[in-house]
Amino acid sequence: MKKLVLSLALTLSGATLPAQQPAPRPHITGISHVGYFVSDLPKALNFWHGLLGYDVAYTLSKPNTDDTRIAFIKINDHQHIELFNEPPTNPPSMMSHLCFSVDSIEQMRAYLSANGYDIKPGNSTTRTGDYAFEIKDPNGMLIEFVQSLPTGKEMQAAGKFLPATRISPRIYHAGYSVGNAEKTVDFYKMLGFTETWRNGPSPKEISWINMKVPDGDDYVELMLFHPPLDPKSLGGKNHLSLVVPDIEKSVADLESRAAYKTYGKPLAIHTGVNGKRQVNLFDPDGTRVELMEPTTLTGQPVPSSTAPLPPPAY
């Protein structure tokens, strides 16, 4: 009753009550990992380990079996790839999810709840021992947020499983197909991401929009498409990019490895519309892994395009 009287008194006197402060956004520091489904785990491991030179840091088994369900390919102490040894949940796409690192999972829950997302309260640890939860972006892509804990498998593996054979020390960006550019850009802006570049294969269209994490250098490449989406293009759109300092040296390194003899595809270096040299590889299921230099050939950034966005697919 006292609170009601005080509120009425403040209103009548012209005073205003303090407005409720919006939930602050936690730091989103980069891409933690990307998950892909694979139809043949040994062949996928030969690609990631035999050809690209990465190690499996740990695995998770299928329930009540010794069969591997997920193999964790370590890129560095903060980034990895998850290979799901099971059929895809949304075929023909082989991409499972995209995960970002945050410094407070509790704060991330509160922030998304304040922005209209139905987020269940409370923290629980994953099977790898970290805090995490998932939402979906406007395209239905599963987006995960993770807070690594000292007792989790990733931190426990710090400094380990980092062989000199790694073709790259870092995930540069992750890309996936997007049916509604405006909704997806708004989604990432809500998360604090900033747009750094947009362009396309011709001056008359936009096919790529890069959105950088708010508290790091990693970015997401939104792969726009004109409806309808060609299912055969998903392996190229839903891709991963690894940064390399010298693309020619990297290609020569790959071609010298025993696994390249069974890879069976040429490694053709080309310069992208962004002015950076790159080469595309494909895993046994057709998922593209792009090696890319971090700077343009001229040393100057390629300007963004002002072409219109493609019509939304929904």
C-alpha positions in Angstrom: 0.0 0.0 0.0 2.9 2.4 0.8 4.4 1.7 -2.6 1.1 2.6 -4.3 0.8 5.8 -2.3 4.4 6.8 -3.1 3.9 6.1 -6.8 0.7 8.2 -6.9 2.5 11.0 -5.0 5.4 11.1 -7.4 3.0 11.1 -10.4 0.9 14.0 -9.0 4.0 16.0 -8.2 5.3 15.7 -11.8 8.2 13.4 -10.8 8.9 10.3 -12.8 10.0 6.9 -11.6 13.3 5.6 -12.8 12.9 3.7 -16.1 13.8 0.1 -16.1 17.2 -0.3 -17.6 17.5 -2.6 -20.6 19.4 -5.9 -20.1 23.0 -5.3 -21.2 24.5 -7.5 -23.9 27.4 -9.7 -22.9 30.6 -9.7 -24.9 30.3 -11.8 -28.0 34.0 -12.5 -28.7 34.0 -14.7 -31.8 33.1 -17.9 -33.5 33.4 -20.8 -31.0 32.6 -23.6 -33.5 30.6 -24.7 -36.5 28.9 -28.1 -36.7 28.5 -30.2 -39.9 26.9 -33.6 -40.5 29.0 -36.2 -42.3 27.9 -39.4 -44.0 31.2 -41.2 -43.6 33.2 -40.2 -40.5 36.4 -42.0 -41.4 36.5 -40.2 -44.8 35.6 -36.9 -43.2 38.5 -37.4 -40.7 40.9 -38.2 -43.5 39.9 -34.8 -45.0 40.3 -32.8 -41.8 43.2 -34.7 -40.3 45.0 -36.3 -43.2 44.7 -33.4 -45.7 44.1 -30.3 -43.6 46.3 -31.5 -40.7 44.0 -31.0 -37.7 43.7 -33.4 -34.7 40.6 -34.8 -33.0 40.7 -33.3 -29.5 37.9 -35.5 -28.1 34.7 -37.3 -29.1 31.3 -37.9 -27.7 29.6 -41.3 -28.2 26.1 -42.2 -29.2 23.8 -43.2 -26.3 24.5 -46.7 -25.0 27.1 -47.4 -27.6 30.8 -46.9 -28.2 30.1 -45.4 -31.6 31.3 -41.8 -32.1 28.4 -39.4 -32.5 30.5 -36.1 -32.6 34.2 -35.7 -33.3 35.7 -32.4 -32.2 38.3 -31.1 -34.6 40.5 -28.6 -32.8 41.4 -25.4 -34.8 42.9 -23.6 -31.9 42.4 -23.2 -28.1 39.1 -21.3 -28.7 37.7 -22.7 -31.9 36.8 -26.1 -33.2 34.7 -28.0 -35.8 32.0 -30.5 -34.7 31.5 -33.4 -37.1 28.1 -35.1 -36.5 28.3 -38.8 -37.4 24.5 -39.0 -38.2 22.0 -38.0 -40.9 21.4 -34.3 -41.2 18.3 -32.8 -39.5 17.5 -30.6 -42.4 18.7 -32.3 -45.6 20.1 -31.6 -48.0 22.0 -29.0 -45.8 24.9 -30.6 -44.0 25.4 -27.6 -41.7 24.2 -28.3 -38.1 24.7 -25.0 -36.3 26.9 -22.0 -35.7 28.1 -21.2 -32.2 29.4 -17.9 -30.8 31.5 -17.4 -27.6 30.2 -15.2 -24.9 31.6 -14.1 -21.6 28.3 -14.6 -19.7 25.7 -17.1 -20.7 23.4 -15.8 -18.0 23.6 -12.3 -19.3 23.0 -13.6 -22.9 19.8 -15.3 -21.7 18.6 -12.1 -20.1 19.5 -10.0 -23.1 17.7 -12.2 -25.6 14.7 -12.5 -23.3 14.5 -8.7 -23.1 14.5 -8.7 -26.9 11.5 -10.9 -27.2 13.0 -14.4 -27.3 11.5 -17.2 -25.3 14.6 -18.3 -23.3 14.3 -20.8 -20.5 16.0 -19.6 -17.3 18.8 -21.4 -15.6 22.2 -22.7 -16.6 23.0 -26.3 -17.3 26.3 -27.7 -18.6 26.6 -29.4 -21.9 28.1 -32.9 -22.4 31.4 -31.1 -23.0 31.1 -29.3 -19.6 30.3 -25.7 -20.7 27.3 -23.4 -20.4 25.3 -23.1 -23.6 21.9 -22.7 -25.2 20.4 -22.3 -28.7 18.0 -20.2 -30.6 17.1 -20.0 -34.3 17.8 -17.1 -36.7 15.1 -15.9 -39.2 16.2 -18.6 -41.6 15.8 -21.4 -39.1 19.5 -21.8 -38.7 20.5 -23.0 -35.2 22.5 -20.4 -33.4 24.3 -21.4 -30.2 25.9 -19.3 -27.5 28.6 -20.9 -25.2 30.5 -19.8 -22.2 33.5 -22.0 -21.8 34.2 -23.2 -18.2 37.6 -24.1 -16.7 36.3 -27.6 -16.1 35.0 -28.0 -19.7 36.7 -30.2 -22.3 37.8 -27.2 -24.4 39.7 -25.5 -21.7 41.0 -28.8 -20.4 42.5 -29.4 -23.8 44.2 -25.9 -23.9 47.7 -26.1 -25.4 47.1 -29.7 -26.7 46.2 -31.2 -30.1 47.8 -28.3 -32.0 50.1 -30.1 -34.5 52.4 -28.2 -36.8 50.5 -29.7 -39.7 47.5 -27.4 -39.2 46.9 -25.6 -42.5 45.5 -22.6 -40.6 45.5 -21.4 -37.0 42.1 -19.8 -37.1 38.5 -19.8 -38.4 38.2 -16.6 -40.4 34.5 -16.7 -41.0 31.5 -19.0 -41.4 28.9 -18.6 -44.2 25.4 -20.0 -44.7 22.4 -19.5 -47.0 20.0 -16.7 -46.2 16.5 -16.4 -47.6 15.6 -12.9 -46.2 18.5 -10.5 -46.1 16.8 -7.7 -44.2 15.5 -9.9 -41.4 18.8 -11.7 -41.0 20.8 -8.4 -40.9 18.4 -7.1 -38.3 18.9 -10.3 -36.3 22.7 -9.8 -36.2 22.4 -6.1 -35.5 20.2 -7.0 -32.5 23.1 -9.1 -31.3 25.5 -6.2 -31.7 27.2 -7.3 -35.0 28.3 -4.7 -37.5 28.1 -4.9 -41.3 31.5 -4.6 -42.8 31.0 -5.4 -46.5 28.4 -6.4 -49.0 28.8 -7.3 -52.7 28.0 -9.8 -55.4 29.3 -11.5 -58.6 28.0 -8.6 -60.7 27.5 -4.9 -60.1 23.7 -5.4 -60.2 23.2 -7.8 -57.4 24.1 -8.5 -53.7 25.0 -12.0 -52.9 27.2 -11.7 -49.7 26.9 -9.6 -46.6 29.6 -9.8 -43.9 28.5 -9.3 -40.3 31.4 -9.0 -37.7 31.1 -10.1 -34.1 30.8 -7.1 -31.7 33.9 -7.9 -29.6 36.3 -9.7 -32.0 37.4 -10.0 -35.6 35.5 -13.1 -36.7 32.5 -12.6 -39.0 29.5 -14.4 -40.5 29.1 -14.3 -44.3 25.4 -14.2 -45.2 25.0 -16.1 -48.5 22.0 -14.5 -50.1 20.0 -16.4 -52.8 17.3 -15.6 -55.3 14.4 -17.9 -54.7 14.1 -20.7 -55.2 17.2 -22.1 -53.5 19.1 -24.7 -55.5 19.8 -27.6 -53.1 23.0 -28.4 -55.0 24.4 -25.0 -54.0 24.1 -25.6 -50.3 27.5 -27.3 -49.9 29.2 -24.1 -51.3 27.0 -21.6 -49.4 27.1 -23.3 -46.0 30.9 -23.1 -45.8 33.8 -22.4 -43.5 36.7 -20.1 -44.2 40.2 -20.6 -42.7 42.7 -17.8 -42.8 46.2 -18.4 -44.3 49.1 -15.9 -44.6 50.3 -17.2 -48.0 47.9 -19.1 -50.2 50.6 -20.4 -52.6 52.6 -21.8 -49.7 49.4 -23.4 -48.3 48.5 -25.0 -51.6 52.0 -26.4 -52.0 51.9 -27.8 -48.5 48.5 -29.5 -49.2 49.7 -31.0 -52.5 52.7 -32.5 -50.8 50.6 -34.5 -48.3 49.7 -38.2 -48.8 46.0 -37.5 -48.4 46.0 -35.2 -51.4 46.6 -38.2 -53.7 43.1 -39.5 -52.7 41.5 -36.1 -52.5 41.1 -36.1 -56.3 40.4 -32.4 -57.0 42.7 -29.6 -58.2 43.5 -26.7 -55.9 42.9 -23.6 -58.0 43.9 -20.3 -56.6 41.7 -17.3 -57.5 41.1 -13.8 -56.4 37.6 -13.2 -55.0 35.4 -10.2 -55.5 36.7 -9.0 -52.1 40.2 -8.7 -53.6 41.6 -11.5 -51.5 43.4 -14.7 -52.9 41.6 -17.9 -51.9 41.2 -21.6 -52.8 38.2 -23.8 -52.3 38.3 -27.4 -51.0 35.4 -29.7 -50.4 34.9 -32.4 -47.8 33.5 -35.8 -48.9 30.0 -34.6 -48.5 30.6 -31.4 -50.6 30.9 -28.9 -47.8 33.2 -26.1 -48.9 36.3 -25.2 -46.8 37.8 -22.0 -48.1 41.4 -21.0 -47.5 41.7 -17.2 -47.7 44.4 -14.6 -47.2 43.5 -11.8 -44.8 44.5 -8.9 -46.9 43.6 -7.8 -50.5 46.2 -7.9 -53.3 46.3 -4.1 -53.4 46.3 -3.6 -49.7 43.2 -1.6 -50.0 39.6 -2.8 -49.2 37.2 -3.4 -52.0 34.2 -1.0 -51.5 30.7 -2.3 -50.8 28.2 -2.5 -53.5 25.1 -0.3 -53.6 23.1 -2.8 -55.7 19.6 -3.8 -54.4 19.1 -6.9 -52.2 17.5 -10.0 -53.7 13.7 -10.4 -53.1 13.0 -12.3 -49.8 12.3 -16.0 -50.1 9.7 -15.7 -47.3 
